């Protein structure tokens, strides 16, 4: 989620679809954080 707070703080909220857990992530760290979540799924393919 990108909102007004995101624009001021250079971060955004990501949400786990299955657990609904939310986490604020710095935009500069987004690729690293998403890769951590997506890597186990990619190995299943």
Jmol script that loads the backbone (N, CA, C; Angstrom):
load data "model"
ATOM      1  N   UNK A   1       0.846  -1.175   0.000  1.00  0.00           N
ATOM      2  CA  UNK A   1       0.000   0.000   0.000  1.00  0.00           C
ATOM      3  C   UNK A   1       0.891   1.237   0.000  1.00  0.00           C
ATOM      4  N   UNK A   2       0.608   2.147  -0.870  1.00  0.00           N
ATOM      5  CA  UNK A   2       1.304   3.431  -0.879  1.00  0.00           C
ATOM      6  C   UNK A   2       0.278   4.483  -0.488  1.00  0.00           C
ATOM      7  N   UNK A   3       0.612   5.276   0.517  1.00  0.00           N
ATOM      8  CA  UNK A   3      -0.301   6.304   0.992  1.00  0.00           C
ATOM      9  C   UNK A   3       0.476   7.593   1.253  1.00  0.00           C
ATOM     10  N   UNK A   4      -0.186   8.588   1.809  1.00  0.00           N
ATOM     11  CA  UNK A   4       0.475   9.867   2.072  1.00  0.00           C
ATOM     12  C   UNK A   4       1.652   9.686   3.021  1.00  0.00           C
ATOM     13  N   UNK A   5       1.511   8.804   3.989  1.00  0.00           N
ATOM     14  CA  UNK A   5       2.596   8.522   4.928  1.00  0.00           C
ATOM     15  C   UNK A   5       3.803   7.949   4.184  1.00  0.00           C
ATOM     16  N   UNK A   6       3.544   7.112   3.200  1.00  0.00           N
ATOM     17  CA  UNK A   6       4.620   6.507   2.410  1.00  0.00           C
ATOM     18  C   UNK A   6       5.443   7.574   1.701  1.00  0.00           C
ATOM     19  N   UNK A   7       4.781   8.565   1.170  1.00  0.00           N
ATOM     20  CA  UNK A   7       5.474   9.607   0.424  1.00  0.00           C
ATOM     21  C   UNK A   7       6.390  10.429   1.325  1.00  0.00           C
ATOM     22  N   UNK A   8       6.000  10.603   2.575  1.00  0.00           N
ATOM     23  CA  UNK A   8       6.814  11.374   3.517  1.00  0.00           C
ATOM     24  C   UNK A   8       7.969  10.552   4.080  1.00  0.00           C
ATOM     25  N   UNK A   9       7.745   9.254   4.287  1.00  0.00           N
ATOM     26  CA  UNK A   9       8.726   8.435   4.995  1.00  0.00           C
ATOM     27  C   UNK A   9       9.510   7.495   4.086  1.00  0.00           C
ATOM     28  N   UNK A  10       9.241   7.506   2.797  1.00  0.00           N
ATOM     29  CA  UNK A  10       9.920   6.617   1.853  1.00  0.00           C
ATOM     30  C   UNK A  10       9.755   5.145   2.219  1.00  0.00           C
ATOM     31  N   UNK A  11       8.565   4.787   2.692  1.00  0.00           N
ATOM     32  CA  UNK A  11       8.280   3.387   2.959  1.00  0.00           C
ATOM     33  C   UNK A  11       6.857   3.077   2.528  1.00  0.00           C
ATOM     34  N   UNK A  12       6.500   1.819   2.592  1.00  0.00           N
ATOM     35  CA  UNK A  12       5.156   1.405   2.225  1.00  0.00           C
ATOM     36  C   UNK A  12       4.777   0.189   3.044  1.00  0.00           C
ATOM     37  N   UNK A  13       3.516  -0.215   2.942  1.00  0.00           N
ATOM     38  CA  UNK A  13       3.025  -1.360   3.699  1.00  0.00           C
ATOM     39  C   UNK A  13       2.848  -2.538   2.764  1.00  0.00           C
ATOM     40  N   UNK A  14       3.403  -3.686   3.174  1.00  0.00           N
ATOM     41  CA  UNK A  14       3.144  -4.917   2.435  1.00  0.00           C
ATOM     42  C   UNK A  14       2.297  -5.811   3.338  1.00  0.00           C
ATOM     43  N   UNK A  15       1.462  -6.625   2.726  1.00  0.00           N
ATOM     44  CA  UNK A  15       0.568  -7.499   3.487  1.00  0.00           C
ATOM     45  C   UNK A  15       0.680  -8.916   2.958  1.00  0.00           C
ATOM     46  N   UNK A  16       0.831  -9.864   3.870  1.00  0.00           N
ATOM     47  CA  UNK A  16       0.836 -11.269   3.502  1.00  0.00           C
ATOM     48  C   UNK A  16      -0.597 -11.681   3.205  1.00  0.00           C
ATOM     49  N   UNK A  17      -0.836 -12.151   2.016  1.00  0.00           N
ATOM     50  CA  UNK A  17      -2.181 -12.516   1.588  1.00  0.00           C
ATOM     51  C   UNK A  17      -2.792 -13.603   2.464  1.00  0.00           C
ATOM     52  N   UNK A  18      -1.988 -14.567   2.891  1.00  0.00           N
ATOM     53  CA  UNK A  18      -2.503 -15.711   3.641  1.00  0.00           C
ATOM     54  C   UNK A  18      -2.712 -15.409   5.124  1.00  0.00           C
ATOM     55  N   UNK A  19      -1.799 -14.658   5.728  1.00  0.00           N
ATOM     56  CA  UNK A  19      -1.886 -14.389   7.169  1.00  0.00           C
ATOM     57  C   UNK A  19      -2.478 -13.015   7.479  1.00  0.00           C
ATOM     58  N   UNK A  20      -2.539 -12.154   6.470  1.00  0.00           N
ATOM     59  CA  UNK A  20      -3.000 -10.770   6.609  1.00  0.00           C
ATOM     60  C   UNK A  20      -2.057  -9.922   7.472  1.00  0.00           C
ATOM     61  N   UNK A  21      -0.886 -10.450   7.816  1.00  0.00           N
ATOM     62  CA  UNK A  21       0.115  -9.700   8.579  1.00  0.00           C
ATOM     63  C   UNK A  21       0.646  -8.562   7.717  1.00  0.00           C
ATOM     64  N   UNK A  22       0.750  -7.369   8.310  1.00  0.00           N
ATOM     65  CA  UNK A  22       1.250  -6.199   7.604  1.00  0.00           C
ATOM     66  C   UNK A  22       2.619  -5.811   8.132  1.00  0.00           C
ATOM     67  N   UNK A  23       3.417  -5.236   7.251  1.00  0.00           N
ATOM     68  CA  UNK A  23       4.764  -4.817   7.628  1.00  0.00           C
ATOM     69  C   UNK A  23       5.125  -3.562   6.841  1.00  0.00           C
ATOM     70  N   UNK A  24       5.684  -2.563   7.529  1.00  0.00           N
ATOM     71  CA  UNK A  24       6.179  -1.366   6.854  1.00  0.00           C
ATOM     72  C   UNK A  24       7.582  -1.662   6.362  1.00  0.00           C
ATOM     73  N   UNK A  25       7.850  -1.331   5.100  1.00  0.00           N
ATOM     74  CA  UNK A  25       9.133  -1.637   4.473  1.00  0.00           C
ATOM     75  C   UNK A  25       9.645  -0.380   3.783  1.00  0.00           C
ATOM     76  N   UNK A  26      10.926  -0.097   3.961  1.00  0.00           N
ATOM     77  CA  UNK A  26      11.542   1.010   3.233  1.00  0.00           C
ATOM     78  C   UNK A  26      11.523   0.676   1.743  1.00  0.00           C
ATOM     79  N   UNK A  27      11.223   1.645   0.914  1.00  0.00           N
ATOM     80  CA  UNK A  27      11.146   1.426  -0.528  1.00  0.00           C
ATOM     81  C   UNK A  27      12.465   0.871  -1.057  1.00  0.00           C
ATOM     82  N   UNK A  28      13.585   1.352  -0.529  1.00  0.00           N
ATOM     83  CA  UNK A  28      14.890   0.882  -1.006  1.00  0.00           C
ATOM     84  C   UNK A  28      15.126  -0.596  -0.683  1.00  0.00           C
ATOM     85  N   UNK A  29      14.402  -1.150   0.297  1.00  0.00           N
ATOM     86  CA  UNK A  29      14.562  -2.554   0.690  1.00  0.00           C
ATOM     87  C   UNK A  29      13.488  -3.466   0.099  1.00  0.00           C
ATOM     88  N   UNK A  30      12.588  -2.920  -0.687  1.00  0.00           N
ATOM     89  CA  UNK A  30      11.430  -3.678  -1.155  1.00  0.00           C
ATOM     90  C   UNK A  30      11.805  -4.930  -1.946  1.00  0.00           C
ATOM     91  N   UNK A  31      12.726  -4.826  -2.873  1.00  0.00           N
ATOM     92  CA  UNK A  31      13.095  -5.986  -3.692  1.00  0.00           C
ATOM     93  C   UNK A  31      13.658  -7.095  -2.811  1.00  0.00           C
ATOM     94  N   UNK A  32      14.514  -6.732  -1.873  1.00  0.00           N
ATOM     95  CA  UNK A  32      15.107  -7.728  -0.975  1.00  0.00           C
ATOM     96  C   UNK A  32      14.028  -8.418  -0.128  1.00  0.00           C
ATOM     97  N   UNK A  33      13.099  -7.644   0.411  1.00  0.00           N
ATOM     98  CA  UNK A  33      12.043  -8.197   1.261  1.00  0.00           C
ATOM     99  C   UNK A  33      11.106  -9.091   0.450  1.00  0.00           C
ATOM    100  N   UNK A  34      10.690  -8.630  -0.724  1.00  0.00           N
ATOM    101  CA  UNK A  34       9.792  -9.442  -1.546  1.00  0.00           C
ATOM    102  C   UNK A  34      10.477 -10.715  -2.034  1.00  0.00           C
ATOM    103  N   UNK A  35      11.744 -10.629  -2.359  1.00  0.00           N
ATOM    104  CA  UNK A  35      12.486 -11.816  -2.800  1.00  0.00           C
ATOM    105  C   UNK A  35      12.498 -12.880  -1.715  1.00  0.00           C
ATOM    106  N   UNK A  36      12.627 -12.455  -0.473  1.00  0.00           N
ATOM    107  CA  UNK A  36      12.634 -13.385   0.658  1.00  0.00           C
ATOM    108  C   UNK A  36      11.317 -14.172   0.711  1.00  0.00           C
ATOM    109  N   UNK A  37      10.202 -13.500   0.435  1.00  0.00           N
ATOM    110  CA  UNK A  37       8.902 -14.158   0.472  1.00  0.00           C
ATOM    111  C   UNK A  37       8.641 -14.998  -0.775  1.00  0.00           C
ATOM    112  N   UNK A  38       9.117 -14.548  -1.918  1.00  0.00           N
ATOM    113  CA  UNK A  38       8.809 -15.216  -3.179  1.00  0.00           C
ATOM    114  C   UNK A  38       9.725 -16.389  -3.493  1.00  0.00           C
ATOM    115  N   UNK A  39      10.924 -16.400  -2.968  1.00  0.00           N
ATOM    116  CA  UNK A  39      11.890 -17.450  -3.287  1.00  0.00           C
ATOM    117  C   UNK A  39      11.370 -18.857  -2.980  1.00  0.00           C
ATOM    118  N   UNK A  40      10.782 -19.125  -1.808  1.00  0.00           N
ATOM    119  CA  UNK A  40      10.270 -20.481  -1.550  1.00  0.00           C
ATOM    120  C   UNK A  40       9.187 -20.903  -2.548  1.00  0.00           C
ATOM    121  N   UNK A  41       8.358 -19.974  -2.978  1.00  0.00           N
ATOM    122  CA  UNK A  41       7.310 -20.291  -3.956  1.00  0.00           C
ATOM    123  C   UNK A  41       7.907 -20.590  -5.319  1.00  0.00           C
ATOM    124  N   UNK A  42       8.934 -19.867  -5.700  1.00  0.00           N
ATOM    125  CA  UNK A  42       9.572 -20.075  -7.001  1.00  0.00           C
ATOM    126  C   UNK A  42      10.226 -21.453  -7.064  1.00  0.00           C
ATOM    127  N   UNK A  43      10.724 -21.941  -5.954  1.00  0.00           N
ATOM    128  CA  UNK A  43      11.365 -23.256  -5.930  1.00  0.00           C
ATOM    129  C   UNK A  43      10.365 -24.387  -6.145  1.00  0.00           C
ATOM    130  N   UNK A  44       9.078 -24.129  -5.895  1.00  0.00           N
ATOM    131  CA  UNK A  44       8.040 -25.147  -6.085  1.00  0.00           C
ATOM    132  C   UNK A  44       7.725 -25.375  -7.558  1.00  0.00           C
ATOM    133  N   UNK A  45       8.072 -24.394  -8.396  1.00  0.00           N
ATOM    134  CA  UNK A  45       7.733 -24.459  -9.826  1.00  0.00           C
ATOM    135  C   UNK A  45       8.683 -25.382 -10.551  1.00  0.00           C
TER     136      UNK A  45
END
end "model"
wireframe off; spacefill off
backbone 0.3
color backbone group
